[in-house]
Amino acid sequence: MRHRFLVVLGLMAALVGACGPAAAPEPTVVAIPVPVQAPPAGGVVACMDALASGRLVADARWGVALGQVDGPTIQVVWPAGFSARQVDGRIELLDERGAVVGRVGDVVTVAGGMGAGEAWFACGAPDRTP
């Protein structure tokens, strides 16, 4: 009798455990193509010494661009290894290590300078401004 009681108790515990909260669904992640610079020759990075400010915006041609209050959207050519993704509807900019360095909507300053095709060649990650 005691053995049957333990078996029933074990089955009840298994059923209660199976009725617990469901696991959270995995977020939907979509890669967003962004233009990037070629890796630096010999590992040495040379960078122009200027700053551009604006808001990170989604752009159909450039993925993540720099929106200007008083001017056109500026294409940004991000450093080698940068990428972007959309996670549950929010676009994030990632550095070469995969760390989030900005999100669409962030007001940022980006070091670098203008290059070919009127594109801004970024020198590193954008700095978020409050």
trRosetta pair geometry for C-beta under 8 A, 3 or more apart (Angstrom, degrees):
i j d omega theta_ij theta_ji phi_ij phi_ji
1 4 5.8 -55 -152 35 33 110
1 5 6.5 36 150 -21 65 105
2 5 5.6 -53 -151 34 34 116
2 6 6.6 34 153 -18 66 104
3 6 5.9 -55 -152 35 32 110
3 7 6.6 32 151 -19 65 105
4 7 5.7 -52 -149 35 34 113
4 8 6.4 32 154 -17 66 106
5 8 5.9 -56 -148 38 30 109
5 9 6.2 31 153 -20 64 109
6 9 5.5 -53 -143 38 31 114
6 10 6.3 35 155 -21 64 105
7 10 5.8 -54 -150 35 29 112
7 11 6.5 28 153 -17 63 105
8 11 5.8 -54 -148 36 32 111
8 12 6.4 33 153 -20 65 105
9 12 5.8 -54 -148 35 30 112
9 13 6.5 32 153 -20 63 105
10 13 5.7 -54 -149 34 32 112
10 14 6.5 33 153 -19 64 104
11 14 5.7 -53 -150 34 33 113
11 15 6.5 32 153 -18 65 105
12 15 5.7 -56 -149 37 32 111
12 16 6.4 31 154 -18 66 105
13 16 5.8 -53 -146 37 31 110
13 17 6.3 32 154 -19 64 108
14 17 5.8 -57 -149 38 30 112
14 18 6.4 29 154 -20 64 107
15 18 5.7 -55 -147 34 32 111
15 19 6.6 25 155 -17 64 108
16 19 5.9 -62 -153 36 32 109
16 20 7.7 61 146 -50 59 82
17 20 5.9 -21 -168 -20 42 115
27 87 5.2 25 146 -170 137 91
27 88 4.8 -76 -154 -40 103 105
28 86 7.9 -18 113 111 88 89
28 87 7.3 152 80 -153 53 43
28 88 5.7 115 44 -80 83 54
28 89 8.0 55 69 -29 113 64
29 85 5.6 -6 -167 177 92 128
29 86 7.2 154 -154 79 43 53
29 87 5.3 -5 -102 -101 77 76
30 85 6.5 152 76 -164 43 72
30 86 4.4 -8 57 53 98 104
31 83 7.1 -48 -149 178 94 117
31 84 7.5 107 -170 84 55 58
31 85 5.6 -44 -107 -105 42 81
32 58 7.9 -94 -149 -134 149 95
32 63 4.7 128 147 -147 100 102
32 64 6.9 86 118 -34 135 91
32 83 7.8 133 64 168 70 72
32 84 3.9 -52 73 102 110 106
32 85 5.9 -177 9 -96 90 20
32 86 5.7 95 -46 -29 114 89
32 91 6.0 27 -24 -139 163 108
33 63 5.4 -139 91 -70 47 126
33 84 7.6 -23 63 49 6 102
34 62 6.7 42 -137 165 68 64
34 63 3.6 -112 -84 70 74 152
34 64 5.5 -20 -103 28 130 89
34 76 7.8 -15 -172 85 112 90
34 78 5.6 28 133 10 126 129
34 82 6.5 -62 89 114 133 101
34 83 6.5 161 33 -143 111 34
34 84 4.8 93 -29 -2 124 115
34 93 7.5 55 -52 -124 167 91
35 62 6.2 -51 3 -143 105 83
35 63 7.4 -179 -2 20 62 117
35 75 7.0 27 32 174 139 108
35 76 7.6 171 63 97 99 48
35 77 4.7 -59 116 -116 112 74
35 78 6.8 140 88 17 57 77
35 119 7.3 -58 92 -154 151 149
36 77 6.7 132 -129 -177 14 72
36 78 5.0 -41 -106 73 73 84
36 79 6.8 -8 -155 103 91 23
36 80 5.6 105 159 -109 113 37
36 81 7.0 164 -166 21 147 27
36 82 5.4 174 -108 51 114 87
36 83 7.7 -31 -57 -72 137 56
37 77 5.6 93 -59 143 79 107
37 78 7.1 -132 -2 94 83 37
37 79 5.7 -36 34 -135 115 35
37 80 5.2 -78 81 -48 79 74
37 121 6.5 73 -76 -153 125 100
38 80 6.3 -7 139 -84 18 118
39 80 4.3 121 -86 -156 57 167
39 81 7.6 67 -93 -35 90 93
40 43 5.9 75 89 -148 106 11
40 44 5.6 -140 151 70 130 39
40 45 4.7 -114 -65 -82 157 63
40 46 7.6 145 -133 8 122 68
40 80 7.0 -138 -16 7 68 138
41 44 7.1 -26 81 45 63 86
45 79 7.8 0 -132 -136 137 120
45 123 7.3 135 157 -148 120 91
47 111 6.8 36 164 134 133 110
47 112 6.5 -85 -165 -111 96 56
47 113 7.8 143 173 3 63 102
47 123 3.5 79 -147 -126 130 143
47 124 7.6 5 -117 -12 156 93
48 112 5.6 52 60 175 100 43
48 113 2.7 -50 105 -1 154 134
48 114 7.9 -94 105 29 171 44
48 115 8.0 -164 -16 -61 143 91
48 121 6.8 93 16 73 119 107
48 123 6.7 -163 46 -37 62 132
49 111 7.6 -26 -135 -166 40 101
49 113 7.2 16 32 -54 30 119
50 111 7.3 141 76 -158 41 56
50 112 6.6 -42 65 87 83 38
50 113 4.5 96 29 -93 118 82
50 114 7.7 -21 65 -6 153 74
51 109 5.3 -7 -170 -175 114 106
51 110 7.1 143 -156 71 61 40
51 111 5.9 -35 -98 -99 71 56
52 66 5.9 53 130 152 124 166
52 74 6.5 -92 179 77 150 164
52 109 7.2 157 79 -156 39 57
52 110 5.1 -20 62 59 91 94
52 112 7.0 -37 8 56 108 94
52 120 5.4 -54 5 -134 161 149
53 107 7.5 22 -178 177 93 86
53 108 7.0 -167 -143 98 60 44
53 109 4.8 -24 -95 -99 85 75
53 110 7.7 171 -84 15 36 70
53 129 7.4 7 -143 -3 113 147
54 57 7.9 -56 139 -11 113 103
54 66 4.3 104 62 173 132 88
54 67 5.1 180 165 75 118 46
54 68 4.9 -68 -108 -83 130 54
54 69 7.3 -164 -127 -16 82 70
54 74 7.0 148 13 25 159 113
54 107 7.3 -127 135 -144 22 66
54 108 7.0 -16 67 59 53 74
55 66 7.5 132 62 -162 34 54
55 67 4.5 -29 65 61 88 109
55 105 6.6 -23 -175 -153 109 22
55 106 6.9 161 -152 84 66 36
55 107 5.3 -40 -94 -95 75 63
55 108 7.3 115 -121 16 27 78
56 64 5.7 -8 -168 -172 103 103
56 65 7.6 143 -154 74 54 34
56 66 6.8 -39 -98 -102 48 54
56 67 7.4 41 129 11 3 93
56 93 6.6 -115 -147 -17 148 130
56 102 5.1 140 -49 153 159 124
56 103 6.7 152 78 99 140 27
56 104 5.2 -123 115 -112 97 41
56 105 6.7 -29 69 27 88 30
56 106 5.0 23 19 53 116 86
56 108 5.9 45 -38 6 96 127
56 126 6.9 -174 -65 43 115 169
57 64 7.4 148 72 -156 37 55
57 65 5.5 -33 66 68 89 83
57 66 7.3 107 19 -148 92 7
57 67 3.9 77 -24 -38 133 117
57 73 6.2 -91 65 -128 139 121
57 104 6.1 69 -132 -147 23 95
58 63 7.5 -66 -148 171 62 34
58 64 6.8 -39 -104 -99 46 58
58 65 7.9 48 157 23 8 84
58 91 5.3 131 -85 6 106 159
58 104 5.1 -1 -42 -116 84 149
59 62 4.4 9 90 50 130 88
59 63 6.4 1 61 48 83 21
59 64 7.0 145 21 -110 93 8
59 65 4.0 37 -16 -2 144 122
59 73 6.0 159 -97 152 129 147
59 75 7.6 -144 108 -102 163 68
61 75 7.3 -60 104 -100 112 112
62 65 4.6 78 82 -67 132 105
62 75 4.6 -166 -93 -130 152 85
62 76 6.8 115 163 37 134 63
63 84 5.0 150 167 39 123 146
63 91 8.0 175 174 -167 74 135
64 76 6.9 -43 104 54 76 121
64 78 7.7 40 70 -51 109 131
64 84 5.0 166 -19 -92 121 151
64 91 6.4 178 -86 145 103 126
64 93 5.1 -154 109 -79 174 109
64 102 7.5 130 176 96 145 117
64 104 6.7 -130 -123 -77 96 88
65 73 4.9 59 122 169 139 108
65 74 6.1 170 179 77 98 46
65 75 5.7 -56 -122 -106 111 37
65 76 5.8 162 -133 5 50 91
66 73 6.9 152 77 -165 46 64
66 74 4.4 -20 65 60 103 102
66 76 5.4 93 -19 -48 101 117
66 108 7.5 -104 -121 70 98 106
66 110 6.4 -107 -87 12 140 139
66 120 6.3 -5 17 33 138 151
67 73 5.3 -29 -103 -110 61 87
67 74 8.0 -159 -71 20 16 74
68 71 3.9 -19 107 60 148 85
68 72 6.5 36 39 64 122 27
68 73 6.8 -167 12 -90 83 34
68 74 6.5 73 -32 -17 111 100
71 74 7.8 32 109 -47 114 97
74 118 7.8 -121 -140 149 79 86
74 119 7.6 125 174 -144 79 42
74 120 5.1 47 151 -15 123 121
75 117 7.3 -35 65 121 144 107
75 118 7.2 92 34 103 107 76
75 119 4.3 -56 93 -118 109 87
75 120 6.8 169 88 20 52 75
76 110 6.6 -46 -126 157 134 171
76 119 7.0 144 -111 -175 14 87
76 120 4.9 -31 -107 72 67 103
76 121 8.0 146 -162 -95 59 17
76 122 5.4 37 -174 -36 107 115
77 115 6.9 -53 30 49 136 133
77 119 5.0 61 -22 146 105 132
77 120 7.0 -178 20 84 71 47
77 121 5.0 -20 64 -107 109 65
77 122 6.7 -166 80 12 51 80
78 82 3.7 -88 137 69 131 150
78 93 7.3 -167 -108 -161 149 117
78 122 5.3 -8 -120 45 47 132
79 82 5.4 101 62 -24 68 115
79 95 7.7 10 66 -145 118 78
79 96 7.0 -69 108 -43 109 110
79 122 5.9 -93 -31 94 78 96
79 123 7.0 81 -71 -136 112 26
79 124 6.3 39 -32 -73 144 23
79 125 7.9 -69 20 -55 126 53
80 96 6.8 32 106 -92 65 125
81 95 7.0 24 112 163 104 56
81 96 2.8 31 123 -113 140 97
81 97 8.0 44 151 -28 130 41
82 93 6.8 -4 -174 -178 111 91
82 94 6.5 158 -159 85 61 57
82 95 6.0 -41 -104 -129 79 36
82 96 6.4 -54 -60 -59 51 65
82 122 7.9 22 -19 75 163 135
83 93 7.9 164 90 -157 36 52
83 94 5.0 -14 65 60 80 109
83 98 7.9 -7 45 -106 117 61
84 91 6.1 13 176 -175 115 96
84 92 6.5 171 -154 86 68 47
84 93 5.2 -31 -99 -103 91 56
84 94 6.6 174 -91 12 33 82
85 91 7.3 176 93 -145 32 57
85 92 5.7 -12 61 56 78 94
85 94 6.7 27 5 -17 100 123
86 89 6.6 3 176 -119 104 9
86 90 6.7 155 -156 72 65 30
86 91 5.0 -32 -96 -90 78 69
86 92 7.6 158 -97 14 28 73
87 90 5.7 -30 66 62 75 86
87 92 6.2 6 9 0 110 121
90 103 6.2 -9 168 -159 107 120
90 104 7.0 -162 -168 42 65 100
91 103 6.7 138 87 -159 56 66
91 104 4.3 52 63 -15 106 122
92 100 4.8 -54 -172 -127 126 107
92 102 7.3 153 -160 87 57 46
92 103 5.2 -31 -104 -101 67 79
92 104 7.9 -96 -67 -5 32 76
93 100 7.1 100 69 -156 50 61
93 101 5.5 -64 101 65 96 85
93 102 4.2 5 44 62 120 93
93 103 7.2 -150 12 -75 79 30
93 125 7.8 149 118 -143 117 88
93 126 7.3 55 82 17 151 115
94 98 5.3 -10 -179 -147 130 36
94 99 6.4 144 -153 67 77 30
94 100 5.9 -47 -96 -91 72 45
94 101 6.7 122 -135 8 21 89
95 98 7.3 -56 68 11 63 16
95 99 5.2 -6 36 56 106 87
95 101 4.9 81 -41 -32 97 132
95 125 5.3 -48 -83 -77 117 118
100 103 6.9 13 -179 -58 118 89
101 125 3.8 -106 -168 -151 147 127
101 126 6.4 129 139 41 103 74
102 106 4.9 -133 -158 53 86 148
102 108 5.8 -12 -120 -70 135 148
102 125 7.1 173 -22 -175 103 93
102 126 4.9 31 -61 55 143 122
102 128 6.6 169 -106 -71 84 97
103 106 5.3 107 57 -26 66 111
106 126 7.4 132 108 107 127 135
106 128 5.2 -69 -174 -119 123 102
107 128 7.1 89 73 -160 57 66
107 129 5.0 -67 110 62 99 96
107 130 8.0 -24 67 86 118 14
108 126 3.7 17 179 166 142 129
108 127 6.1 141 -160 70 79 43
108 128 5.5 -48 -98 -98 81 46
108 129 6.4 163 -109 3 24 86
109 126 6.7 150 69 -164 35 79
109 127 4.8 -17 59 59 91 101
109 129 6.1 74 -17 -42 96 117
110 120 6.6 82 100 144 132 136
110 122 5.0 -62 180 -119 118 101
110 123 8.0 131 166 37 75 62
110 126 4.6 -45 -83 -104 86 87
110 127 7.6 -177 -77 18 38 71
111 122 7.0 85 73 -161 56 63
111 123 4.5 -67 109 64 98 101
111 124 5.9 22 54 46 115 106
111 127 7.9 58 -22 -9 91 107
112 120 5.7 101 93 170 130 84
112 121 4.9 -161 -178 92 123 56
112 122 4.5 -105 -46 -118 149 25
112 123 4.3 165 -84 -6 73 84
112 124 8.0 -164 -57 31 92 68
113 120 7.3 -169 110 -149 14 66
113 121 6.1 -13 64 53 62 94
113 123 7.8 32 0 -23 76 116
114 118 6.6 -27 -159 -142 110 43
114 119 7.3 138 -152 76 61 35
114 120 6.1 -45 -93 -98 55 57
114 121 7.5 108 -155 9 9 84
115 119 5.6 -32 63 72 89 85
115 120 7.5 116 14 -137 85 13
115 121 4.3 51 -14 -26 131 120
116 119 6.7 -1 78 30 55 103
122 125 7.9 48 160 -99 129 14
122 126 7.3 -61 -142 -61 134 76
